[in-house]
Amino acid sequence: MASVVLSDAEKLYIIHGVQEDLRVDGRGCEDYRCAEVETDVVSNTSGSARVKLGHTDILVGVKAEMGTPKLEKPDEGYLEFFVDCSANATPEFEGRGGEELGTEIASTLYRIFSSEGSVDLKSLCINPGEHCWVLYVDVLNDQICTTAECFNNPSHQFSGAWQSLIGSKVLVLRNHTGTFCYQLLECGGNLFDAISITVKAALFNTRIPKVRVLEDEEGSKEIELSDDPYDCIRLNVEDVPCIVTLNKIGYRHVVDATLQEEACSLASLLIAITSKGALTCMKKIGKGSLDPESIFEMMETGKKVGKSLHASLQKVLDEEESLGTTRQKVGFLG
């Protein structure tokens, strides 16, 4: 994770500002930075989105391919997340550094999408017990490539997928079958929130081809995909949670912290909130402790801010989709 080193005077300035509900960039404690959202930015994916939240820049692509359902859930598709961060990217990942970061990212994604109802997994089933759509994320940190190379190089086959660039730090996520591809182009704090917003936007943009299962006289089945780009299914993302991270700074907490504010925080509470304000996942990060009263206050703030975040995001997505082919694409390299 990107980090900055601040002097004691700089930390004191930030902390005193937070106590007065006036942050360095002029925001209040419960204010988000303006986010730029763009969907359908990568042509060779089933869905994609880019979100810029302050200086945090995330690119997500979704590509669906067929797999075999799990034995315990034969009538559902599924998601898989694998994360491996090696020292190829940055010396900070040497030893257990990359392993711990990879484990933290993977476990968080698992917990968010394992909550019941976040994604309708039954809609991903093609033929119970035999075929389904798989959203499979395999995260490897083994090479350095540019954004365009990562998505457009045929040899990657959408396997070199999430490349996180934090200045000179590169984190490559490689995925196999149906994929989420997260790409962190730049990090300016509040990484988890930005990723969750981009994931929801990319899922909203995802089109999965309709499938027909044909059976011959001998009983063998054949899968036929529609070649009509408009003959597709859409995922219902209404219940896909967004993450709201609350950083405790002094005696107060802030949302959407910058890197400098994160450096002043000893403990943070990461909560996943649905559009209806339901809390589906909660996790404390950081070495500091949180008292029960602070946790309750942070949860209430997270629910309120989360509902507003969902409403704003959905409004932007609906407006962008209503423009159809007439909207001007900026492009993820723009």
C-alpha positions as CSV (number, residue, x, y, z in Angstrom):
1,M,0.0,0.0,0.0
2,A,1.3,3.4,-0.8
3,S,2.4,5.5,2.1
4,V,3.8,9.0,2.8
5,V,6.1,10.3,5.6
6,L,4.9,13.4,7.4
7,S,6.7,15.5,10.0
8,D,5.1,15.9,13.4
9,A,4.1,19.5,12.5
10,E,2.3,18.3,9.4
11,K,0.5,15.6,11.3
12,L,-0.5,18.0,14.0
13,Y,-1.9,20.5,11.4
14,I,-4.0,17.7,9.8
15,I,-5.3,16.4,13.2
16,H,-6.3,19.9,14.4
17,G,-8.1,20.6,11.2
18,V,-10.1,17.3,11.5
19,Q,-11.1,18.3,15.0
20,E,-12.6,21.5,13.6
21,D,-14.3,19.6,10.7
22,L,-12.1,21.4,8.2
23,R,-9.7,19.2,6.3
24,V,-6.6,20.4,4.4
25,D,-8.4,20.3,1.1
26,G,-11.4,22.2,2.5
27,R,-13.8,19.2,2.9
28,G,-15.7,18.3,6.0
29,C,-15.2,15.0,7.8
30,E,-18.0,13.3,6.0
31,D,-17.4,14.6,2.5
32,Y,-16.1,12.6,-0.4
33,R,-13.8,14.0,-3.1
34,C,-15.4,14.5,-6.5
35,A,-15.2,11.2,-8.5
36,E,-15.0,10.8,-12.2
37,V,-16.8,7.7,-13.5
38,E,-16.6,6.3,-17.1
39,T,-17.8,3.0,-18.3
40,D,-17.1,0.9,-21.4
41,V,-13.5,2.1,-21.6
42,V,-11.9,-1.2,-22.7
43,S,-13.2,-2.7,-26.0
44,N,-12.2,-6.3,-25.5
45,T,-14.0,-6.9,-22.3
46,S,-17.6,-7.9,-21.3
47,G,-17.7,-4.7,-19.2
48,S,-15.3,-2.1,-17.9
49,A,-15.1,1.1,-15.9
50,R,-12.7,3.7,-14.8
51,V,-13.0,5.8,-11.6
52,K,-10.8,8.7,-10.6
53,L,-11.3,9.6,-6.9
54,G,-8.9,12.5,-6.2
55,H,-5.5,11.1,-7.2
56,T,-6.7,7.5,-6.9
57,D,-7.2,6.1,-10.3
58,I,-8.8,2.6,-10.8
59,L,-9.6,0.7,-14.0
60,V,-11.8,-2.4,-13.8
61,G,-12.6,-4.8,-16.6
62,V,-15.0,-7.8,-16.5
63,K,-14.7,-10.7,-18.9
64,A,-17.0,-13.7,-18.7
65,E,-16.1,-17.2,-19.8
66,M,-17.6,-20.6,-19.2
67,G,-16.7,-22.9,-16.4
68,T,-18.1,-25.8,-14.3
69,P,-20.4,-25.1,-11.3
70,K,-19.2,-26.0,-7.8
71,L,-20.5,-29.4,-6.5
72,E,-22.2,-27.8,-3.5
73,K,-23.9,-25.1,-5.7
74,P,-24.6,-26.8,-9.1
75,D,-27.2,-24.1,-10.1
76,E,-24.9,-21.1,-9.6
77,G,-22.0,-19.4,-11.2
78,Y,-19.2,-18.2,-8.9
79,L,-16.4,-15.8,-8.3
80,E,-12.8,-16.7,-7.4
81,F,-10.1,-14.3,-6.2
82,F,-6.4,-15.1,-6.0
83,V,-3.8,-12.5,-5.1
84,D,0.0,-12.8,-5.3
85,C,2.2,-9.8,-5.0
86,S,5.9,-10.4,-5.6
87,A,8.9,-8.1,-5.1
88,N,9.2,-7.6,-8.9
89,A,6.9,-4.6,-8.5
90,T,8.5,-2.7,-5.6
91,P,11.0,-3.5,-2.8
92,E,8.1,-2.8,-0.4
93,F,6.6,-6.2,-1.4
94,E,9.8,-8.1,-0.7
95,G,9.4,-10.9,1.9
96,R,6.1,-10.9,3.6
97,G,5.1,-7.4,2.5
98,G,3.6,-8.4,-0.8
99,E,2.1,-11.6,0.6
100,E,0.3,-9.7,3.3
101,L,-1.0,-7.1,0.9
102,G,-2.2,-9.7,-1.5
103,T,-4.0,-11.7,1.3
104,E,-5.7,-8.5,2.5
105,I,-7.0,-7.6,-0.9
106,A,-8.2,-11.1,-1.7
107,S,-9.9,-11.7,1.6
108,T,-11.7,-8.4,1.4
109,L,-13.0,-9.1,-2.0
110,Y,-14.1,-12.6,-1.0
111,R,-16.0,-11.3,2.0
112,I,-17.8,-8.6,0.1
113,F,-18.9,-10.8,-2.8
114,S,-19.7,-13.8,-0.6
115,S,-22.5,-12.0,1.2
116,E,-25.8,-13.4,0.1
117,G,-27.6,-11.4,-2.6
118,S,-24.7,-9.1,-3.6
119,V,-24.7,-10.7,-7.0
120,D,-27.4,-13.0,-8.4
121,L,-25.2,-16.1,-8.9
122,K,-28.1,-18.2,-10.2
123,S,-28.3,-15.9,-13.2
124,L,-24.8,-17.0,-14.1
125,C,-25.9,-20.7,-14.4
126,I,-26.1,-22.1,-18.0
127,N,-26.8,-25.8,-17.5
128,P,-27.1,-26.9,-13.8
129,G,-24.2,-29.1,-12.8
130,E,-22.4,-28.7,-16.1
131,H,-21.9,-25.2,-17.3
132,C,-21.9,-21.7,-15.8
133,W,-20.4,-18.3,-16.2
134,V,-17.4,-17.9,-13.9
135,L,-16.0,-14.6,-12.6
136,Y,-12.5,-15.9,-11.8
137,V,-9.8,-13.5,-10.5
138,D,-6.3,-14.8,-10.3
139,V,-3.9,-12.1,-9.0
140,L,-0.2,-12.5,-9.8
141,N,2.6,-9.9,-9.5
142,D,5.1,-11.2,-12.0
143,Q,5.6,-8.6,-14.7
144,I,5.4,-5.0,-15.5
145,C,3.4,-3.7,-18.5
146,T,1.7,-0.5,-19.4
147,T,-2.1,-0.1,-19.3
148,A,-2.6,-0.5,-23.0
149,E,-0.3,-3.5,-23.1
150,C,-2.0,-5.2,-20.2
151,F,-5.4,-5.1,-21.8
152,N,-4.6,-5.3,-25.5
153,N,-1.7,-7.8,-25.7
154,P,-3.3,-11.0,-27.2
155,S,-0.8,-13.2,-25.3
156,H,-2.4,-12.0,-22.1
157,Q,-5.8,-13.3,-23.1
158,F,-7.1,-11.1,-20.4
159,S,-4.9,-12.8,-18.0
160,G,-2.6,-10.0,-17.3
161,A,-5.4,-8.0,-15.7
162,W,-5.0,-5.8,-12.7
163,Q,-1.9,-3.7,-12.9
164,S,-1.7,-1.3,-10.0
165,L,0.5,1.6,-10.6
166,I,1.4,3.6,-7.5
167,G,4.0,5.9,-8.9
168,S,6.8,3.4,-9.8
169,K,5.0,0.6,-7.9
170,V,3.3,-1.9,-10.2
171,L,1.0,-4.6,-9.0
172,V,-0.1,-7.0,-11.8
173,L,-3.2,-9.1,-11.3
174,R,-3.6,-12.0,-13.7
175,N,-6.9,-13.7,-14.2
176,H,-8.1,-16.7,-16.1
177,T,-11.7,-17.6,-17.0
178,G,-14.5,-15.0,-16.5
179,T,-12.6,-12.1,-14.9
180,F,-12.6,-9.0,-12.9
181,C,-9.6,-7.0,-13.9
182,Y,-8.7,-4.3,-11.4
183,Q,-6.2,-1.7,-12.4
184,L,-5.0,0.8,-10.0
185,L,-3.3,3.5,-12.1
186,E,-2.5,5.8,-9.3
187,C,-3.1,5.8,-5.6
188,G,-4.0,9.0,-3.7
189,G,-5.6,7.3,-0.7
190,N,-8.9,5.5,0.0
191,L,-8.0,2.5,-2.2
192,F,-10.7,0.1,-1.1
193,D,-13.6,2.5,-1.6
194,A,-12.3,3.4,-5.1
195,I,-12.0,-0.2,-6.1
196,S,-15.6,-1.1,-4.9
197,I,-17.1,1.9,-6.8
198,T,-15.3,0.9,-10.0
199,V,-16.3,-2.8,-9.6
200,K,-20.0,-1.8,-9.3
201,A,-19.7,0.5,-12.3
202,A,-18.0,-2.3,-14.4
203,L,-20.6,-4.8,-13.4
204,F,-23.4,-2.4,-14.4
205,N,-21.7,-2.1,-17.8
206,T,-21.2,-5.9,-18.2
207,R,-23.0,-7.7,-21.0
208,I,-23.0,-11.5,-21.0
209,P,-24.0,-13.3,-24.3
210,K,-27.2,-15.3,-24.1
211,V,-26.7,-19.0,-24.4
212,R,-28.9,-21.8,-25.7
213,V,-28.4,-25.4,-24.7
214,L,-29.1,-27.8,-27.6
215,E,-29.6,-31.5,-27.1
216,D,-29.3,-34.1,-29.9
217,E,-31.0,-37.4,-30.2
218,E,-28.3,-39.2,-28.2
219,G,-28.7,-36.9,-25.3
220,S,-25.4,-35.0,-25.6
221,K,-25.7,-31.3,-25.1
222,E,-24.1,-28.5,-27.0
223,I,-23.7,-24.8,-26.0
224,E,-24.6,-22.2,-28.6
225,L,-23.7,-18.5,-27.9
226,S,-25.6,-15.7,-29.5
227,D,-23.5,-13.7,-31.9
228,D,-25.8,-10.7,-31.6
229,P,-24.1,-8.1,-29.3
230,Y,-27.5,-6.8,-28.2
231,D,-28.8,-10.3,-27.3
232,C,-27.3,-10.4,-23.9
233,I,-28.1,-10.5,-20.2
234,R,-27.3,-7.8,-17.7
235,L,-26.3,-8.2,-14.0
236,N,-28.5,-6.7,-11.4
237,V,-26.1,-4.6,-9.4
238,E,-28.6,-3.0,-7.1
239,D,-27.4,-5.0,-4.1
240,V,-23.7,-4.9,-4.9
241,P,-22.1,-3.2,-1.9
242,C,-19.8,-0.2,-2.0
243,I,-17.0,0.1,0.6
244,V,-16.9,3.1,2.9
245,T,-13.6,3.4,4.8
246,L,-13.6,5.5,7.9
247,N,-10.3,6.6,9.4
248,K,-10.1,7.6,13.0
249,I,-8.0,10.7,13.4
250,G,-7.7,12.1,16.8
251,Y,-11.2,12.1,18.4
252,R,-13.0,12.2,15.1
253,H,-13.3,10.1,12.0
254,V,-13.2,11.0,8.3
255,V,-14.4,9.3,5.1
256,D,-12.4,9.2,1.8
257,A,-9.0,9.9,3.5
258,T,-6.1,11.1,1.5
259,L,-2.7,9.5,1.8
260,Q,-1.6,12.3,4.2
261,E,-4.7,11.7,6.4
262,E,-4.2,7.9,6.3
263,A,-0.7,8.6,7.7
264,C,-2.3,10.3,10.7
265,S,-4.7,7.5,11.4
266,L,-3.8,4.5,13.6
267,A,-7.0,2.6,12.9
268,S,-9.7,2.5,10.3
269,L,-13.0,0.8,9.9
270,L,-13.9,-0.7,6.5
271,I,-17.6,-1.4,6.0
272,A,-19.5,-2.6,2.9
273,I,-22.9,-0.9,2.5
274,T,-25.7,-1.7,0.1
275,S,-27.9,1.0,-1.6
276,K,-30.5,0.4,1.0
277,G,-28.1,1.0,3.9
278,A,-27.6,-2.6,4.9
279,L,-24.2,-3.4,6.3
280,T,-22.8,-6.6,4.8
281,C,-19.2,-6.7,5.8
282,M,-17.0,-4.9,8.4
283,K,-13.3,-5.0,9.0
284,K,-10.9,-3.1,11.1
285,I,-7.5,-2.2,9.6
286,G,-4.5,-0.6,11.1
287,K,-2.6,-1.3,14.3
288,G,-4.6,1.0,16.6
289,S,-7.7,0.2,18.6
290,L,-11.3,1.4,18.4
291,D,-13.6,1.7,21.4
292,P,-17.2,0.4,21.0
293,E,-18.7,3.9,21.0
294,S,-16.4,5.0,18.1
295,I,-17.3,1.8,16.2
296,F,-21.0,2.5,16.5
297,E,-20.6,6.2,15.4
298,M,-18.4,5.1,12.5
299,M,-21.0,2.5,11.4
300,E,-23.8,5.1,11.5
301,T,-21.7,7.5,9.5
302,G,-20.8,4.8,7.0
303,K,-24.4,3.8,6.4
304,K,-25.4,7.4,5.8
305,V,-22.5,8.2,3.5
306,G,-22.8,4.8,1.8
307,K,-26.5,5.4,0.8
308,S,-25.6,8.8,-0.6
309,L,-22.6,7.2,-2.5
310,H,-24.8,4.6,-4.1
311,A,-27.4,7.1,-5.2
312,S,-24.8,9.4,-6.8
313,L,-23.1,6.5,-8.5
314,Q,-26.4,5.1,-9.9
315,K,-27.4,8.5,-11.2
316,V,-24.2,8.9,-13.1
317,L,-24.4,5.4,-14.5
318,D,-28.0,5.9,-15.6
319,E,-27.2,9.2,-17.2
320,E,-24.2,7.8,-19.1
321,E,-26.1,4.8,-20.4
322,S,-29.0,7.0,-21.5
323,L,-26.6,8.8,-23.9
324,G,-26.0,5.5,-25.7
325,T,-23.6,5.7,-28.6
326,T,-23.9,9.5,-28.7
327,R,-21.8,10.0,-25.5
328,Q,-18.2,11.1,-26.0
329,K,-15.7,8.6,-24.7
330,V,-12.7,10.0,-22.9
331,G,-10.9,6.7,-22.8
332,F,-8.8,5.3,-20.0
333,L,-5.6,6.9,-21.4
334,G,-7.3,10.3,-21.6
